[in-house]
Amino acid sequence: MPKQDFSKKILKILGQKPAISVPDIALTIGAKDKYAITRSIKGLKEAGLVESHSSGQNDYARLTKAGRVKANSLKFQDSLLDPSWDGKWRIILLDLPESRKSERESLRYLLKKAGFVCLKNSAWISPYPFEHLFGNIKKDLGLTTEMIILVTDTIDDASEKIFLESFKK
């Protein structure tokens, strides 16, 4: 199995827990090659996605903020199979300062990946039910006032017609 496959699996596992021991990661993945797991974790650390801690008995790994963004991106890839519209619109408003430009760019990437369309500068809209994923991202990145998630079933008729056209496949 290629290293990249282990890295993605490790990110997905770490996205579910605050921290996990390296032996538990290997056990969860079902990998017998501890060296491959260690090598993958080292690569993720070098990429700034994971940090490790030692308790004396075990080494533990946990996601950095950038790692959380990457793990959430992987969740999107898994959940973007064929979402259907439930009649509600999701509108996300972003207001991240220039000092947090990399987080802003990561969020824009995730919004595009999830099928959101940019309305005006930092306002995004989608008919797809991904508000819970963005709620988790908001919580993980501590975006208390910088991200607002709205879900509504009411938009003026003219705008709704235009938006529905942009989301047709």
C-alpha positions as CSV (number, residue, x, y, z in Angstrom):
1,M,0.0,0.0,0.0
2,P,1.5,3.4,-1.0
3,K,2.5,5.9,1.7
4,Q,-0.1,8.4,0.5
5,D,-2.9,5.9,1.4
6,F,-1.6,5.6,5.0
7,S,-1.4,9.4,5.3
8,K,-5.0,9.9,4.3
9,K,-6.2,7.1,6.6
10,I,-4.2,8.6,9.5
11,L,-5.6,12.1,8.8
12,K,-9.2,10.6,8.8
13,I,-8.6,8.7,12.1
14,L,-7.1,11.8,13.8
15,G,-10.0,13.9,12.6
16,Q,-12.3,11.8,14.8
17,K,-10.3,12.1,18.1
18,P,-8.2,14.8,19.9
19,A,-5.1,12.5,19.9
20,I,-4.4,8.8,19.4
21,S,-1.4,6.6,20.1
22,V,0.8,5.4,17.2
23,P,0.1,1.7,18.0
24,D,-3.7,2.4,18.0
25,I,-3.4,4.1,14.6
26,A,-1.7,1.0,13.2
27,L,-4.3,-1.2,14.8
28,T,-7.2,1.0,13.5
29,I,-5.8,1.0,10.0
30,G,-5.0,-2.8,10.2
31,A,-1.4,-2.2,9.1
32,K,1.2,-4.6,10.3
33,D,4.1,-2.5,9.1
34,K,4.8,-0.1,12.0
35,Y,7.6,1.5,10.0
36,A,5.2,2.6,7.2
37,I,2.9,4.2,9.8
38,T,5.8,5.9,11.5
39,R,7.1,7.1,8.1
40,S,3.7,8.5,7.2
41,I,3.3,10.3,10.5
42,K,6.8,11.8,10.0
43,G,5.7,13.0,6.5
44,L,2.6,14.5,8.0
45,K,4.6,16.2,10.7
46,E,7.0,17.7,8.1
47,A,4.0,19.0,6.2
48,G,2.7,20.7,9.3
49,L,-0.4,18.6,9.5
50,V,0.3,16.5,12.6
51,E,2.2,17.0,15.8
52,S,3.4,14.3,18.1
53,H,3.7,14.0,21.9
54,S,5.3,11.3,24.0
55,S,4.0,10.0,27.3
56,G,7.0,7.9,28.0
57,Q,5.1,4.7,27.3
58,N,3.6,5.7,23.9
59,D,3.9,8.2,21.2
60,Y,0.7,10.1,20.4
61,A,-0.2,12.1,17.3
62,R,-2.8,14.9,16.9
63,L,-3.8,17.2,14.1
64,T,-2.6,20.8,13.9
65,K,-5.0,23.5,12.6
66,A,-3.8,22.9,9.1
67,G,-4.2,19.2,9.7
68,R,-7.9,19.7,10.7
69,V,-8.5,21.7,7.5
70,K,-7.0,18.8,5.5
71,A,-8.9,16.2,7.4
72,N,-12.2,18.1,6.8
73,S,-11.2,18.3,3.1
74,L,-11.0,14.5,3.0
75,K,-14.4,14.3,4.7
76,F,-15.8,16.5,1.8
77,Q,-14.2,14.2,-0.8
78,D,-16.0,11.3,0.8
79,S,-19.4,13.0,1.2
80,L,-19.5,14.8,-2.2
81,L,-20.8,11.7,-4.0
82,D,-24.2,13.0,-5.1
83,P,-25.9,15.3,-2.6
84,S,-29.5,16.1,-3.2
85,W,-31.3,19.3,-2.6
86,D,-33.7,19.4,0.4
87,G,-35.2,22.8,-0.5
88,K,-33.0,24.8,1.8
89,W,-30.1,27.1,1.0
90,R,-26.9,27.2,2.9
91,I,-25.2,30.6,3.0
92,I,-21.8,31.0,4.6
93,L,-20.4,34.5,5.4
94,L,-16.6,34.7,5.9
95,D,-14.7,37.6,7.4
96,L,-11.1,36.6,8.1
97,P,-8.4,39.3,8.3
98,E,-5.3,39.4,6.1
99,S,-3.3,38.0,9.1
100,R,-5.3,34.7,8.6
101,K,-5.0,34.6,4.8
102,S,-3.9,31.0,4.6
103,E,-7.0,29.9,6.6
104,R,-9.2,32.1,4.4
105,E,-7.8,30.5,1.3
106,S,-8.2,27.0,2.7
107,L,-11.8,27.7,3.6
108,R,-12.5,29.1,0.1
109,Y,-11.0,25.9,-1.4
110,L,-13.3,23.8,0.8
111,L,-16.3,25.9,-0.1
112,K,-15.6,25.4,-3.8
113,K,-15.0,21.7,-3.3
114,A,-18.3,21.4,-1.5
115,G,-20.1,23.0,-4.4
116,F,-20.6,26.5,-2.9
117,V,-20.7,29.5,-5.3
118,C,-19.3,32.8,-4.3
119,L,-22.1,35.4,-4.2
120,K,-20.4,38.6,-3.2
121,N,-16.8,38.8,-1.9
122,S,-17.1,36.7,1.3
123,A,-20.6,35.3,0.9
124,W,-21.1,31.8,-0.4
125,I,-24.3,29.8,-1.2
126,S,-25.1,26.2,-1.9
127,P,-28.2,24.0,-1.9
128,Y,-26.2,21.0,-0.6
129,P,-26.5,20.0,3.1
130,F,-22.9,20.5,4.3
131,E,-23.7,23.0,7.1
132,H,-22.7,20.5,9.7
133,L,-19.3,20.0,8.2
134,F,-18.7,23.7,8.1
135,G,-20.0,23.9,11.7
136,N,-17.3,21.5,12.7
137,I,-14.7,23.5,10.8
138,K,-15.9,26.7,12.5
139,K,-15.5,25.0,15.9
140,D,-12.1,23.4,15.1
141,L,-10.6,26.7,13.8
142,G,-12.2,28.8,16.5
143,L,-14.1,31.0,14.0
144,T,-16.6,32.4,16.5
145,T,-17.5,35.6,14.7
146,E,-15.5,35.2,11.5
147,M,-17.8,32.6,10.0
148,I,-21.6,32.7,10.0
149,I,-23.6,29.8,8.7
150,L,-27.2,30.5,7.6
151,V,-29.8,27.9,6.5
152,T,-32.9,29.2,4.9
153,D,-35.7,27.9,2.7
154,T,-36.7,31.4,1.6
155,I,-34.9,33.4,-1.1
156,D,-36.6,35.8,-3.5
157,D,-37.9,34.1,-6.6
158,A,-35.6,35.8,-9.1
159,S,-32.4,35.0,-7.1
160,E,-33.5,31.4,-6.5
161,K,-34.1,30.9,-10.2
162,I,-30.5,32.2,-11.0
163,F,-29.0,30.1,-8.2
164,L,-30.8,26.9,-9.3
165,E,-29.4,27.4,-12.8
166,S,-25.8,27.7,-11.4
167,F,-26.2,24.4,-9.6
168,K,-27.5,22.3,-12.4
169,K,-25.1,19.6,-13.5
